[in-house]
Amino acid sequence: MNKIYIHFLLLIFTLHLTAQKTEITKTIDAWHKAAANTDFDLYFKLMTKDAVFIGTDATENWQNDDFKAFSKPYFDNGKAWNFTAIERNVYIDKSNKIAWFDELLDTQMEICRGSGVLKKIKGKWKIAHYVLSITIPNENVSKVVALKKESDIQLKEKLKIKQ
């Protein structure tokens, strides 16, 4: 009898976890789709009020209000961005209130990687933090580093980093 009870509890836990991951995946997919469809209101509704978006440029560490201001003209002109998940891993903490993920994306910049954190707020998953990175094959890293050197010198000067 105890084995049946344990298996039943494991089944319930697995079903709950699967449902949570499905809900999270739908939220992330809807967020990406909102950008592709230039639905500004939905895009930002799927983020927390204090969300952070970190873009591919070293200067792109956007707090939500600044990211809205930056993004608005792109959405208004009907040309935001179009990210489609190729692969995604989702993880949920024990409280079922925080989740994090990583994903490979098909984008206008070719294959990119995204990673983020979601919070469950009033029963809904919302994106609280997102990082977008351009993927670089290891055999091409030295070429990319050579391209970056000049712009990184300028960035270090701007950020007042000792060289």
Phi and psi in radians as a Rosetta constraint file:
Dihedral C 1 N 2 CA 2 C 2 CIRCULARHARMONIC -1.096 0.35
Dihedral N 2 CA 2 C 2 N 3 CIRCULARHARMONIC -0.642 0.35
Dihedral C 2 N 3 CA 3 C 3 CIRCULARHARMONIC -1.119 0.35
Dihedral N 3 CA 3 C 3 N 4 CIRCULARHARMONIC -0.691 0.35
Dihedral C 3 N 4 CA 4 C 4 CIRCULARHARMONIC -1.121 0.35
Dihedral N 4 CA 4 C 4 N 5 CIRCULARHARMONIC -0.747 0.35
Dihedral C 4 N 5 CA 5 C 5 CIRCULARHARMONIC -1.101 0.35
Dihedral N 5 CA 5 C 5 N 6 CIRCULARHARMONIC -0.757 0.35
Dihedral C 5 N 6 CA 6 C 6 CIRCULARHARMONIC -1.123 0.35
Dihedral N 6 CA 6 C 6 N 7 CIRCULARHARMONIC -0.769 0.35
Dihedral C 6 N 7 CA 7 C 7 CIRCULARHARMONIC -1.113 0.35
Dihedral N 7 CA 7 C 7 N 8 CIRCULARHARMONIC -0.665 0.35
Dihedral C 7 N 8 CA 8 C 8 CIRCULARHARMONIC -1.095 0.35
Dihedral N 8 CA 8 C 8 N 9 CIRCULARHARMONIC -0.790 0.35
Dihedral C 8 N 9 CA 9 C 9 CIRCULARHARMONIC -1.101 0.35
Dihedral N 9 CA 9 C 9 N 10 CIRCULARHARMONIC -0.712 0.35
Dihedral C 9 N 10 CA 10 C 10 CIRCULARHARMONIC -1.116 0.35
Dihedral N 10 CA 10 C 10 N 11 CIRCULARHARMONIC -0.686 0.35
Dihedral C 10 N 11 CA 11 C 11 CIRCULARHARMONIC -1.105 0.35
Dihedral N 11 CA 11 C 11 N 12 CIRCULARHARMONIC -0.798 0.35
Dihedral C 11 N 12 CA 12 C 12 CIRCULARHARMONIC -1.059 0.35
Dihedral N 12 CA 12 C 12 N 13 CIRCULARHARMONIC -0.807 0.35
Dihedral C 12 N 13 CA 13 C 13 CIRCULARHARMONIC -1.059 0.35
Dihedral N 13 CA 13 C 13 N 14 CIRCULARHARMONIC -0.784 0.35
Dihedral C 13 N 14 CA 14 C 14 CIRCULARHARMONIC -1.113 0.35
Dihedral N 14 CA 14 C 14 N 15 CIRCULARHARMONIC -0.757 0.35
Dihedral C 14 N 15 CA 15 C 15 CIRCULARHARMONIC -1.109 0.35
Dihedral N 15 CA 15 C 15 N 16 CIRCULARHARMONIC -0.714 0.35
Dihedral C 15 N 16 CA 16 C 16 CIRCULARHARMONIC -1.116 0.35
Dihedral N 16 CA 16 C 16 N 17 CIRCULARHARMONIC -0.792 0.35
Dihedral C 16 N 17 CA 17 C 17 CIRCULARHARMONIC -1.095 0.35
Dihedral N 17 CA 17 C 17 N 18 CIRCULARHARMONIC -0.748 0.35
Dihedral C 17 N 18 CA 18 C 18 CIRCULARHARMONIC -1.095 0.35
Dihedral N 18 CA 18 C 18 N 19 CIRCULARHARMONIC -0.732 0.35
Dihedral C 18 N 19 CA 19 C 19 CIRCULARHARMONIC -1.115 0.35
Dihedral N 19 CA 19 C 19 N 20 CIRCULARHARMONIC -0.725 0.35
Dihedral C 19 N 20 CA 20 C 20 CIRCULARHARMONIC -1.100 0.35
Dihedral N 20 CA 20 C 20 N 21 CIRCULARHARMONIC -0.795 0.35
Dihedral C 20 N 21 CA 21 C 21 CIRCULARHARMONIC -1.118 0.35
Dihedral N 21 CA 21 C 21 N 22 CIRCULARHARMONIC -0.640 0.35
Dihedral C 21 N 22 CA 22 C 22 CIRCULARHARMONIC -1.131 0.35
Dihedral N 22 CA 22 C 22 N 23 CIRCULARHARMONIC -0.757 0.35
Dihedral C 22 N 23 CA 23 C 23 CIRCULARHARMONIC -1.105 0.35
Dihedral N 23 CA 23 C 23 N 24 CIRCULARHARMONIC -0.730 0.35
Dihedral C 23 N 24 CA 24 C 24 CIRCULARHARMONIC -1.117 0.35
Dihedral N 24 CA 24 C 24 N 25 CIRCULARHARMONIC -0.801 0.35
Dihedral C 24 N 25 CA 25 C 25 CIRCULARHARMONIC -1.050 0.35
Dihedral N 25 CA 25 C 25 N 26 CIRCULARHARMONIC -0.735 0.35
Dihedral C 25 N 26 CA 26 C 26 CIRCULARHARMONIC -1.097 0.35
Dihedral N 26 CA 26 C 26 N 27 CIRCULARHARMONIC -0.673 0.35
Dihedral C 26 N 27 CA 27 C 27 CIRCULARHARMONIC -1.112 0.35
Dihedral N 27 CA 27 C 27 N 28 CIRCULARHARMONIC -0.839 0.35
Dihedral C 27 N 28 CA 28 C 28 CIRCULARHARMONIC -1.121 0.35
Dihedral N 28 CA 28 C 28 N 29 CIRCULARHARMONIC -0.781 0.35
Dihedral C 28 N 29 CA 29 C 29 CIRCULARHARMONIC -1.073 0.35
Dihedral N 29 CA 29 C 29 N 30 CIRCULARHARMONIC -0.726 0.35
Dihedral C 29 N 30 CA 30 C 30 CIRCULARHARMONIC -1.122 0.35
Dihedral N 30 CA 30 C 30 N 31 CIRCULARHARMONIC -0.651 0.35
Dihedral C 30 N 31 CA 31 C 31 CIRCULARHARMONIC -1.101 0.35
Dihedral N 31 CA 31 C 31 N 32 CIRCULARHARMONIC -0.846 0.35
Dihedral C 31 N 32 CA 32 C 32 CIRCULARHARMONIC -1.107 0.35
Dihedral N 32 CA 32 C 32 N 33 CIRCULARHARMONIC -0.708 0.35
Dihedral C 32 N 33 CA 33 C 33 CIRCULARHARMONIC -1.144 0.35
Dihedral N 33 CA 33 C 33 N 34 CIRCULARHARMONIC -0.658 0.35
Dihedral C 33 N 34 CA 34 C 34 CIRCULARHARMONIC -1.049 0.35
Dihedral N 34 CA 34 C 34 N 35 CIRCULARHARMONIC -0.674 0.35
Dihedral C 34 N 35 CA 35 C 35 CIRCULARHARMONIC -1.172 0.35
Dihedral N 35 CA 35 C 35 N 36 CIRCULARHARMONIC -0.795 0.35
Dihedral C 35 N 36 CA 36 C 36 CIRCULARHARMONIC -1.068 0.35
Dihedral N 36 CA 36 C 36 N 37 CIRCULARHARMONIC -0.601 0.35
Dihedral C 36 N 37 CA 37 C 37 CIRCULARHARMONIC -1.596 0.35
Dihedral N 37 CA 37 C 37 N 38 CIRCULARHARMONIC 0.107 0.35
Dihedral C 37 N 38 CA 38 C 38 CIRCULARHARMONIC 0.874 0.35
Dihedral N 38 CA 38 C 38 N 39 CIRCULARHARMONIC 0.788 0.35
Dihedral C 38 N 39 CA 39 C 39 CIRCULARHARMONIC -1.692 0.35
Dihedral N 39 CA 39 C 39 N 40 CIRCULARHARMONIC 1.469 0.35
Dihedral C 39 N 40 CA 40 C 40 CIRCULARHARMONIC -0.959 0.35
Dihedral N 40 CA 40 C 40 N 41 CIRCULARHARMONIC -0.846 0.35
Dihedral C 40 N 41 CA 41 C 41 CIRCULARHARMONIC -1.083 0.35
Dihedral N 41 CA 41 C 41 N 42 CIRCULARHARMONIC -0.828 0.35
Dihedral C 41 N 42 CA 42 C 42 CIRCULARHARMONIC -1.140 0.35
Dihedral N 42 CA 42 C 42 N 43 CIRCULARHARMONIC -0.730 0.35
Dihedral C 42 N 43 CA 43 C 43 CIRCULARHARMONIC -0.947 0.35
Dihedral N 43 CA 43 C 43 N 44 CIRCULARHARMONIC -0.861 0.35
Dihedral C 43 N 44 CA 44 C 44 CIRCULARHARMONIC -1.418 0.35
Dihedral N 44 CA 44 C 44 N 45 CIRCULARHARMONIC -0.364 0.35
Dihedral C 44 N 45 CA 45 C 45 CIRCULARHARMONIC -1.170 0.35
Dihedral N 45 CA 45 C 45 N 46 CIRCULARHARMONIC -0.490 0.35
Dihedral C 45 N 46 CA 46 C 46 CIRCULARHARMONIC -1.457 0.35
Dihedral N 46 CA 46 C 46 N 47 CIRCULARHARMONIC 0.051 0.35
Dihedral C 46 N 47 CA 47 C 47 CIRCULARHARMONIC -1.976 0.35
Dihedral N 47 CA 47 C 47 N 48 CIRCULARHARMONIC 2.707 0.35
Dihedral C 47 N 48 CA 48 C 48 CIRCULARHARMONIC -1.254 0.35
Dihedral N 48 CA 48 C 48 N 49 CIRCULARHARMONIC 2.808 0.35
Dihedral C 48 N 49 CA 49 C 49 CIRCULARHARMONIC -1.124 0.35
Dihedral N 49 CA 49 C 49 N 50 CIRCULARHARMONIC -0.466 0.35
Dihedral C 49 N 50 CA 50 C 50 CIRCULARHARMONIC -1.876 0.35
Dihedral N 50 CA 50 C 50 N 51 CIRCULARHARMONIC 0.455 0.35
Dihedral C 50 N 51 CA 51 C 51 CIRCULARHARMONIC -1.087 0.35
Dihedral N 51 CA 51 C 51 N 52 CIRCULARHARMONIC 2.726 0.35
Dihedral C 51 N 52 CA 52 C 52 CIRCULARHARMONIC -2.204 0.35
Dihedral N 52 CA 52 C 52 N 53 CIRCULARHARMONIC 2.356 0.35
Dihedral C 52 N 53 CA 53 C 53 CIRCULARHARMONIC -2.111 0.35
Dihedral N 53 CA 53 C 53 N 54 CIRCULARHARMONIC 2.121 0.35
Dihedral C 53 N 54 CA 54 C 54 CIRCULARHARMONIC -1.903 0.35
Dihedral N 54 CA 54 C 54 N 55 CIRCULARHARMONIC 2.043 0.35
Dihedral C 54 N 55 CA 55 C 55 CIRCULARHARMONIC -1.578 0.35
Dihedral N 55 CA 55 C 55 N 56 CIRCULARHARMONIC -3.000 0.35
Dihedral C 55 N 56 CA 56 C 56 CIRCULARHARMONIC -1.339 0.35
Dihedral N 56 CA 56 C 56 N 57 CIRCULARHARMONIC -0.423 0.35
Dihedral C 56 N 57 CA 57 C 57 CIRCULARHARMONIC -1.454 0.35
Dihedral N 57 CA 57 C 57 N 58 CIRCULARHARMONIC 2.482 0.35
Dihedral C 57 N 58 CA 58 C 58 CIRCULARHARMONIC -1.049 0.35
Dihedral N 58 CA 58 C 58 N 59 CIRCULARHARMONIC -0.373 0.35
Dihedral C 58 N 59 CA 59 C 59 CIRCULARHARMONIC -1.529 0.35
Dihedral N 59 CA 59 C 59 N 60 CIRCULARHARMONIC -0.096 0.35
Dihedral C 59 N 60 CA 60 C 60 CIRCULARHARMONIC -1.614 0.35
Dihedral N 60 CA 60 C 60 N 61 CIRCULARHARMONIC 1.413 0.35
Dihedral C 60 N 61 CA 61 C 61 CIRCULARHARMONIC -2.127 0.35
Dihedral N 61 CA 61 C 61 N 62 CIRCULARHARMONIC 1.513 0.35
Dihedral C 61 N 62 CA 62 C 62 CIRCULARHARMONIC -1.633 0.35
Dihedral N 62 CA 62 C 62 N 63 CIRCULARHARMONIC 2.108 0.35
Dihedral C 62 N 63 CA 63 C 63 CIRCULARHARMONIC -1.326 0.35
Dihedral N 63 CA 63 C 63 N 64 CIRCULARHARMONIC 2.703 0.35
Dihedral C 63 N 64 CA 64 C 64 CIRCULARHARMONIC -0.918 0.35
Dihedral N 64 CA 64 C 64 N 65 CIRCULARHARMONIC -0.856 0.35
Dihedral C 64 N 65 CA 65 C 65 CIRCULARHARMONIC -1.097 0.35
Dihedral N 65 CA 65 C 65 N 66 CIRCULARHARMONIC -0.707 0.35
Dihedral C 65 N 66 CA 66 C 66 CIRCULARHARMONIC -1.183 0.35
Dihedral N 66 CA 66 C 66 N 67 CIRCULARHARMONIC -0.649 0.35
Dihedral C 66 N 67 CA 67 C 67 CIRCULARHARMONIC -1.164 0.35
Dihedral N 67 CA 67 C 67 N 68 CIRCULARHARMONIC -0.661 0.35
Dihedral C 67 N 68 CA 68 C 68 CIRCULARHARMONIC -1.057 0.35
Dihedral N 68 CA 68 C 68 N 69 CIRCULARHARMONIC -0.827 0.35
Dihedral C 68 N 69 CA 69 C 69 CIRCULARHARMONIC -1.091 0.35
Dihedral N 69 CA 69 C 69 N 70 CIRCULARHARMONIC -0.730 0.35
Dihedral C 69 N 70 CA 70 C 70 CIRCULARHARMONIC -1.127 0.35
Dihedral N 70 CA 70 C 70 N 71 CIRCULARHARMONIC -0.756 0.35
Dihedral C 70 N 71 CA 71 C 71 CIRCULARHARMONIC -1.347 0.35
Dihedral N 71 CA 71 C 71 N 72 CIRCULARHARMONIC -0.529 0.35
Dihedral C 71 N 72 CA 72 C 72 CIRCULARHARMONIC -0.880 0.35
Dihedral N 72 CA 72 C 72 N 73 CIRCULARHARMONIC -0.837 0.35
Dihedral C 72 N 73 CA 73 C 73 CIRCULARHARMONIC -1.069 0.35
Dihedral N 73 CA 73 C 73 N 74 CIRCULARHARMONIC -0.599 0.35
Dihedral C 73 N 74 CA 74 C 74 CIRCULARHARMONIC -1.157 0.35
Dihedral N 74 CA 74 C 74 N 75 CIRCULARHARMONIC -0.796 0.35
Dihedral C 74 N 75 CA 75 C 75 CIRCULARHARMONIC -1.125 0.35
Dihedral N 75 CA 75 C 75 N 76 CIRCULARHARMONIC -0.755 0.35
Dihedral C 75 N 76 CA 76 C 76 CIRCULARHARMONIC -1.101 0.35
Dihedral N 76 CA 76 C 76 N 77 CIRCULARHARMONIC -0.575 0.35
Dihedral C 76 N 77 CA 77 C 77 CIRCULARHARMONIC -1.490 0.35
Dihedral N 77 CA 77 C 77 N 78 CIRCULARHARMONIC 0.030 0.35
Dihedral C 77 N 78 CA 78 C 78 CIRCULARHARMONIC 1.311 0.35
Dihedral N 78 CA 78 C 78 N 79 CIRCULARHARMONIC 0.319 0.35
Dihedral C 78 N 79 CA 79 C 79 CIRCULARHARMONIC -2.408 0.35
Dihedral N 79 CA 79 C 79 N 80 CIRCULARHARMONIC 1.339 0.35
Dihedral C 79 N 80 CA 80 C 80 CIRCULARHARMONIC -1.544 0.35
Dihedral N 80 CA 80 C 80 N 81 CIRCULARHARMONIC -2.195 0.35
Dihedral C 80 N 81 CA 81 C 81 CIRCULARHARMONIC -2.312 0.35
Dihedral N 81 CA 81 C 81 N 82 CIRCULARHARMONIC 2.778 0.35
Dihedral C 81 N 82 CA 82 C 82 CIRCULARHARMONIC -2.253 0.35
Dihedral N 82 CA 82 C 82 N 83 CIRCULARHARMONIC 1.788 0.35
Dihedral C 82 N 83 CA 83 C 83 CIRCULARHARMONIC -1.968 0.35
Dihedral N 83 CA 83 C 83 N 84 CIRCULARHARMONIC 2.215 0.35
Dihedral C 83 N 84 CA 84 C 84 CIRCULARHARMONIC -2.115 0.35
Dihedral N 84 CA 84 C 84 N 85 CIRCULARHARMONIC 2.202 0.35
Dihedral C 84 N 85 CA 85 C 85 CIRCULARHARMONIC -1.190 0.35
Dihedral N 85 CA 85 C 85 N 86 CIRCULARHARMONIC 2.309 0.35
Dihedral C 85 N 86 CA 86 C 86 CIRCULARHARMONIC -1.701 0.35
Dihedral N 86 CA 86 C 86 N 87 CIRCULARHARMONIC -0.646 0.35
Dihedral C 86 N 87 CA 87 C 87 CIRCULARHARMONIC -2.665 0.35
Dihedral N 87 CA 87 C 87 N 88 CIRCULARHARMONIC 2.513 0.35
Dihedral C 87 N 88 CA 88 C 88 CIRCULARHARMONIC -2.601 0.35
Dihedral N 88 CA 88 C 88 N 89 CIRCULARHARMONIC 2.452 0.35
Dihedral C 88 N 89 CA 89 C 89 CIRCULARHARMONIC -2.064 0.35
Dihedral N 89 CA 89 C 89 N 90 CIRCULARHARMONIC 2.322 0.35
Dihedral C 89 N 90 CA 90 C 90 CIRCULARHARMONIC -2.163 0.35
Dihedral N 90 CA 90 C 90 N 91 CIRCULARHARMONIC 2.402 0.35
Dihedral C 90 N 91 CA 91 C 91 CIRCULARHARMONIC -2.285 0.35
Dihedral N 91 CA 91 C 91 N 92 CIRCULARHARMONIC 2.526 0.35
Dihedral C 91 N 92 CA 92 C 92 CIRCULARHARMONIC -2.264 0.35
Dihedral N 92 CA 92 C 92 N 93 CIRCULARHARMONIC 2.391 0.35
Dihedral C 92 N 93 CA 93 C 93 CIRCULARHARMONIC -1.312 0.35
Dihedral N 93 CA 93 C 93 N 94 CIRCULARHARMONIC 2.954 0.35
Dihedral C 93 N 94 CA 94 C 94 CIRCULARHARMONIC -1.099 0.35
Dihedral N 94 CA 94 C 94 N 95 CIRCULARHARMONIC -0.478 0.35
Dihedral C 94 N 95 CA 95 C 95 CIRCULARHARMONIC -1.350 0.35
Dihedral N 95 CA 95 C 95 N 96 CIRCULARHARMONIC -0.199 0.35
Dihedral C 95 N 96 CA 96 C 96 CIRCULARHARMONIC 1.050 0.35
Dihedral N 96 CA 96 C 96 N 97 CIRCULARHARMONIC 0.482 0.35
Dihedral C 96 N 97 CA 97 C 97 CIRCULARHARMONIC -2.042 0.35
Dihedral N 97 CA 97 C 97 N 98 CIRCULARHARMONIC -0.236 0.35
Dihedral C 97 N 98 CA 98 C 98 CIRCULARHARMONIC -2.276 0.35
Dihedral N 98 CA 98 C 98 N 99 CIRCULARHARMONIC 2.379 0.35
Dihedral C 98 N 99 CA 99 C 99 CIRCULARHARMONIC -2.378 0.35
Dihedral N 99 CA 99 C 99 N 100 CIRCULARHARMONIC 2.718 0.35
Dihedral C 99 N 100 CA 100 C 100 CIRCULARHARMONIC -2.433 0.35
Dihedral N 100 CA 100 C 100 N 101 CIRCULARHARMONIC 2.757 0.35
Dihedral C 100 N 101 CA 101 C 101 CIRCULARHARMONIC -2.656 0.35
Dihedral N 101 CA 101 C 101 N 102 CIRCULARHARMONIC 2.836 0.35
Dihedral C 101 N 102 CA 102 C 102 CIRCULARHARMONIC -2.367 0.35
Dihedral N 102 CA 102 C 102 N 103 CIRCULARHARMONIC 2.633 0.35
Dihedral C 102 N 103 CA 103 C 103 CIRCULARHARMONIC -2.621 0.35
Dihedral N 103 CA 103 C 103 N 104 CIRCULARHARMONIC 2.581 0.35
Dihedral C 103 N 104 CA 104 C 104 CIRCULARHARMONIC -1.686 0.35
Dihedral N 104 CA 104 C 104 N 105 CIRCULARHARMONIC 2.415 0.35
Dihedral C 104 N 105 CA 105 C 105 CIRCULARHARMONIC -2.213 0.35
Dihedral N 105 CA 105 C 105 N 106 CIRCULARHARMONIC 2.495 0.35
Dihedral C 105 N 106 CA 106 C 106 CIRCULARHARMONIC -1.597 0.35
Dihedral N 106 CA 106 C 106 N 107 CIRCULARHARMONIC 2.101 0.35
Dihedral C 106 N 107 CA 107 C 107 CIRCULARHARMONIC -2.385 0.35
Dihedral N 107 CA 107 C 107 N 108 CIRCULARHARMONIC 3.075 0.35
Dihedral C 107 N 108 CA 108 C 108 CIRCULARHARMONIC -1.169 0.35
Dihedral N 108 CA 108 C 108 N 109 CIRCULARHARMONIC -0.234 0.35
Dihedral C 108 N 109 CA 109 C 109 CIRCULARHARMONIC -1.752 0.35
Dihedral N 109 CA 109 C 109 N 110 CIRCULARHARMONIC 0.373 0.35
Dihedral C 109 N 110 CA 110 C 110 CIRCULARHARMONIC 1.235 0.35
Dihedral N 110 CA 110 C 110 N 111 CIRCULARHARMONIC -2.591 0.35
Dihedral C 110 N 111 CA 111 C 111 CIRCULARHARMONIC -1.298 0.35
Dihedral N 111 CA 111 C 111 N 112 CIRCULARHARMONIC 2.225 0.35
Dihedral C 111 N 112 CA 112 C 112 CIRCULARHARMONIC -2.217 0.35
Dihedral N 112 CA 112 C 112 N 113 CIRCULARHARMONIC 2.949 0.35
Dihedral C 112 N 113 CA 113 C 113 CIRCULARHARMONIC -2.084 0.35
Dihedral N 113 CA 113 C 113 N 114 CIRCULARHARMONIC 2.372 0.35
Dihedral C 113 N 114 CA 114 C 114 CIRCULARHARMONIC -2.093 0.35
Dihedral N 114 CA 114 C 114 N 115 CIRCULARHARMONIC 2.612 0.35
Dihedral C 114 N 115 CA 115 C 115 CIRCULARHARMONIC -2.553 0.35
Dihedral N 115 CA 115 C 115 N 116 CIRCULARHARMONIC 2.640 0.35
Dihedral C 115 N 116 CA 116 C 116 CIRCULARHARMONIC -2.853 0.35
Dihedral N 116 CA 116 C 116 N 117 CIRCULARHARMONIC 3.065 0.35
Dihedral C 116 N 117 CA 117 C 117 CIRCULARHARMONIC -2.216 0.35
Dihedral N 117 CA 117 C 117 N 118 CIRCULARHARMONIC 2.399 0.35
Dihedral C 117 N 118 CA 118 C 118 CIRCULARHARMONIC -2.077 0.35
Dihedral N 118 CA 118 C 118 N 119 CIRCULARHARMONIC 2.596 0.35
Dihedral C 118 N 119 CA 119 C 119 CIRCULARHARMONIC -2.081 0.35
Dihedral N 119 CA 119 C 119 N 120 CIRCULARHARMONIC 2.516 0.35
Dihedral C 119 N 120 CA 120 C 120 CIRCULARHARMONIC -1.601 0.35
Dihedral N 120 CA 120 C 120 N 121 CIRCULARHARMONIC 2.020 0.35
Dihedral C 120 N 121 CA 121 C 121 CIRCULARHARMONIC -2.145 0.35
Dihedral N 121 CA 121 C 121 N 122 CIRCULARHARMONIC 2.098 0.35
Dihedral C 121 N 122 CA 122 C 122 CIRCULARHARMONIC 0.880 0.35
Dihedral N 122 CA 122 C 122 N 123 CIRCULARHARMONIC 0.755 0.35
Dihedral C 122 N 123 CA 123 C 123 CIRCULARHARMONIC 1.408 0.35
Dihedral N 123 CA 123 C 123 N 124 CIRCULARHARMONIC 0.032 0.35
Dihedral C 123 N 124 CA 124 C 124 CIRCULARHARMONIC -2.090 0.35
Dihedral N 124 CA 124 C 124 N 125 CIRCULARHARMONIC 2.413 0.35
Dihedral C 124 N 125 CA 125 C 125 CIRCULARHARMONIC -1.379 0.35
Dihedral N 125 CA 125 C 125 N 126 CIRCULARHARMONIC 2.318 0.35
Dihedral C 125 N 126 CA 126 C 126 CIRCULARHARMONIC -2.323 0.35
Dihedral N 126 CA 126 C 126 N 127 CIRCULARHARMONIC 2.543 0.35
Dihedral C 126 N 127 CA 127 C 127 CIRCULARHARMONIC -1.378 0.35
Dihedral N 127 CA 127 C 127 N 128 CIRCULARHARMONIC 2.173 0.35
Dihedral C 127 N 128 CA 128 C 128 CIRCULARHARMONIC -1.833 0.35
Dihedral N 128 CA 128 C 128 N 129 CIRCULARHARMONIC -0.449 0.35
Dihedral C 128 N 129 CA 129 C 129 CIRCULARHARMONIC -2.703 0.35
Dihedral N 129 CA 129 C 129 N 130 CIRCULARHARMONIC 2.312 0.35
Dihedral C 129 N 130 CA 130 C 130 CIRCULARHARMONIC -2.447 0.35
Dihedral N 130 CA 130 C 130 N 131 CIRCULARHARMONIC 2.410 0.35
Dihedral C 130 N 131 CA 131 C 131 CIRCULARHARMONIC -2.207 0.35
Dihedral N 131 CA 131 C 131 N 132 CIRCULARHARMONIC 2.197 0.35
Dihedral C 131 N 132 CA 132 C 132 CIRCULARHARMONIC -1.916 0.35
Dihedral N 132 CA 132 C 132 N 133 CIRCULARHARMONIC 2.274 0.35
Dihedral C 132 N 133 CA 133 C 133 CIRCULARHARMONIC -2.301 0.35
Dihedral N 133 CA 133 C 133 N 134 CIRCULARHARMONIC 2.494 0.35
Dihedral C 133 N 134 CA 134 C 134 CIRCULARHARMONIC -1.468 0.35
Dihedral N 134 CA 134 C 134 N 135 CIRCULARHARMONIC 2.277 0.35
Dihedral C 134 N 135 CA 135 C 135 CIRCULARHARMONIC -1.451 0.35
Dihedral N 135 CA 135 C 135 N 136 CIRCULARHARMONIC 2.493 0.35
Dihedral C 135 N 136 CA 136 C 136 CIRCULARHARMONIC -2.296 0.35
Dihedral N 136 CA 136 C 136 N 137 CIRCULARHARMONIC 2.121 0.35
Dihedral C 136 N 137 CA 137 C 137 CIRCULARHARMONIC -1.034 0.35
Dihedral N 137 CA 137 C 137 N 138 CIRCULARHARMONIC 2.438 0.35
Dihedral C 137 N 138 CA 138 C 138 CIRCULARHARMONIC -0.925 0.35
Dihedral N 138 CA 138 C 138 N 139 CIRCULARHARMONIC -0.645 0.35
Dihedral C 138 N 139 CA 139 C 139 CIRCULARHARMONIC -1.212 0.35
Dihedral N 139 CA 139 C 139 N 140 CIRCULARHARMONIC -0.202 0.35
Dihedral C 139 N 140 CA 140 C 140 CIRCULARHARMONIC -1.876 0.35
Dihedral N 140 CA 140 C 140 N 141 CIRCULARHARMONIC 0.031 0.35
Dihedral C 140 N 141 CA 141 C 141 CIRCULARHARMONIC -1.050 0.35
Dihedral N 141 CA 141 C 141 N 142 CIRCULARHARMONIC -0.740 0.35
Dihedral C 141 N 142 CA 142 C 142 CIRCULARHARMONIC -1.093 0.35
Dihedral N 142 CA 142 C 142 N 143 CIRCULARHARMONIC -0.626 0.35
Dihedral C 142 N 143 CA 143 C 143 CIRCULARHARMONIC -1.144 0.35
Dihedral N 143 CA 143 C 143 N 144 CIRCULARHARMONIC -0.737 0.35
Dihedral C 143 N 144 CA 144 C 144 CIRCULARHARMONIC -1.180 0.35
Dihedral N 144 CA 144 C 144 N 145 CIRCULARHARMONIC -0.719 0.35
Dihedral C 144 N 145 CA 145 C 145 CIRCULARHARMONIC -1.050 0.35
Dihedral N 145 CA 145 C 145 N 146 CIRCULARHARMONIC -0.732 0.35
Dihedral C 145 N 146 CA 146 C 146 CIRCULARHARMONIC -1.073 0.35
Dihedral N 146 CA 146 C 146 N 147 CIRCULARHARMONIC -0.700 0.35
Dihedral C 146 N 147 CA 147 C 147 CIRCULARHARMONIC -1.164 0.35
Dihedral N 147 CA 147 C 147 N 148 CIRCULARHARMONIC -0.570 0.35
Dihedral C 147 N 148 CA 148 C 148 CIRCULARHARMONIC -1.382 0.35
Dihedral N 148 CA 148 C 148 N 149 CIRCULARHARMONIC -0.408 0.35
Dihedral C 148 N 149 CA 149 C 149 CIRCULARHARMONIC -0.915 0.35
Dihedral N 149 CA 149 C 149 N 150 CIRCULARHARMONIC -0.857 0.35
Dihedral C 149 N 150 CA 150 C 150 CIRCULARHARMONIC -1.135 0.35
Dihedral N 150 CA 150 C 150 N 151 CIRCULARHARMONIC -0.806 0.35
Dihedral C 150 N 151 CA 151 C 151 CIRCULARHARMONIC -1.190 0.35
Dihedral N 151 CA 151 C 151 N 152 CIRCULARHARMONIC -0.548 0.35
Dihedral C 151 N 152 CA 152 C 152 CIRCULARHARMONIC -1.208 0.35
Dihedral N 152 CA 152 C 152 N 153 CIRCULARHARMONIC -0.579 0.35
Dihedral C 152 N 153 CA 153 C 153 CIRCULARHARMONIC -1.090 0.35
Dihedral N 153 CA 153 C 153 N 154 CIRCULARHARMONIC -0.791 0.35
Dihedral C 153 N 154 CA 154 C 154 CIRCULARHARMONIC -1.117 0.35
Dihedral N 154 CA 154 C 154 N 155 CIRCULARHARMONIC -0.708 0.35
Dihedral C 154 N 155 CA 155 C 155 CIRCULARHARMONIC -1.132 0.35
Dihedral N 155 CA 155 C 155 N 156 CIRCULARHARMONIC -0.746 0.35
Dihedral C 155 N 156 CA 156 C 156 CIRCULARHARMONIC -1.077 0.35
Dihedral N 156 CA 156 C 156 N 157 CIRCULARHARMONIC -0.684 0.35
Dihedral C 156 N 157 CA 157 C 157 CIRCULARHARMONIC -1.120 0.35
Dihedral N 157 CA 157 C 157 N 158 CIRCULARHARMONIC -0.756 0.35
Dihedral C 157 N 158 CA 158 C 158 CIRCULARHARMONIC -1.092 0.35
Dihedral N 158 CA 158 C 158 N 159 CIRCULARHARMONIC -0.717 0.35
Dihedral C 158 N 159 CA 159 C 159 CIRCULARHARMONIC -1.528 0.35
Dihedral N 159 CA 159 C 159 N 160 CIRCULARHARMONIC -0.029 0.35
Dihedral C 159 N 160 CA 160 C 160 CIRCULARHARMONIC 1.014 0.35
Dihedral N 160 CA 160 C 160 N 161 CIRCULARHARMONIC 0.828 0.35
Dihedral C 160 N 161 CA 161 C 161 CIRCULARHARMONIC -1.682 0.35
Dihedral N 161 CA 161 C 161 N 162 CIRCULARHARMONIC 2.328 0.35
Dihedral C 161 N 162 CA 162 C 162 CIRCULARHARMONIC -1.156 0.35
Dihedral N 162 CA 162 C 162 N 163 CIRCULARHARMONIC 2.439 0.35
